[in-house]
């Protein structure tokens, strides 16, 4: 079972993601700040991380850089999770080692498949 870490400060969004992923074969972890997310990532070494770009203490971009550079293996999948779903943001986050971006608010009907598609593309 793969481990998935959501770093998201909005409790409503976090609950929705947890609910949508409940029937999937992921061990779910959640952190509501960037610093807590880095701490949890060091402890559980998740295979998949969804990172909100607008966190209250440490922005998502430095969090992604630390995850990719110091904490996680290159095989881990890091997904930016943000309302800033545009071509410029996609380029920026990919330049920081992020594998892709999923826009918010999520479409609960396609969210799981979006994650699976990103993981599949990374494996190619």
N, C-alpha and C positions, 0 to 999 in steps of 0.2 A: 504494500500500500504506500503510495507516494505521499509525502508531506507537503502541505501547502500553507504558506504564511501570507496573511493579508495584513498589510500595514495601512490602516485607514482610521482617521480620527472621527468620522461621522458614525455614530452608533446605529442609526437607521440603515445606512448603507451596509455596514458590517453585518447587521442582522439579516438583511436581504441576501447578501452573498452567502452567508452561512446556511441559510434556508435553501437556496438554490443548489448548493453543493452537497446538501445533506445525503442525497441518495447516490453520490459519486464515491469512488474508492479513494478518497483523500483523507489523510489525517489533517484536520483543520486547526490552525493556530491563528491567533489574532493579536495584534499590537496596535494601540491607538496613537502612538507617537513614533517619530523616527528613531529616537534613542532606544525606546523599548523594542522596536522592531529589530534593530541591530543586535540587541541583547538576546532576543528570542532566536534570531537567526544563528547566532553563535552556539546556542544550546541545542537546537534541533536540526540544524543544517538541512533546511527544506530543499526539495527538488524544484519547487515552484514558489515564486514570490510575486505577489501583486502589490505594487507600491503607489500610493496616492502621491501626486506631485506637490500637493499643498498641505503639508503637515504643520502642526502648531509649533513645534520646537526646532526641527531640523528639516529643511525642505527635502522633497523626494529625490531630487537630483543628486545631492551629496550622499544620501542613503544608498541609492543605486550604485554610485561609484565605490562606496565602501563594500557593499555586498559583492560586487563583481571583482574588485581588486584584492580584497583581504579576507573575506569570510567564506564565500561559496566557491564550489568548484566551477570550472568553465562549463560543465555539463548542465548546471542548474539553469532553469528558465526564469528570467526576470521580466515582468510585464508591468509597464507603466499603467496606472489606473487613474484616469483623470477626465475632467470635463473639457480639457484643452485638446480636443481631438482634431488636429489640423496637420497639414504636411510639415510645417516648420517644427512643431513639437515632436512629431515622429522622427524627423532627422536628428534633432537634438538628443532625444533619449536613446536612439540607436547608437549615436556617437559616444554615449556613456556606458555602452555595454548592455543596454536593455534590448531584449529580443523583439519586442513589439509593444503596442499600446492598445488598450481596450478603453473605449470612451464611456463616460458616465453621463446620464444614468444608464444602467445596464438594461438590456433587453433580456428578461428572465427566460425567454424562449430560446435564445441563441447563445447565452453567456457561456455555458459549459462547452458548447461546440467551438466557440471562439478560442477558449483556452486550449482545447485539444488540437485545433488547427495550428496554433502557434507552436505547440510542442512538436507536432509532426513536421512543420517547416524547419524547425531548428535541427531536427534529427537528420534531415536530408543533406 
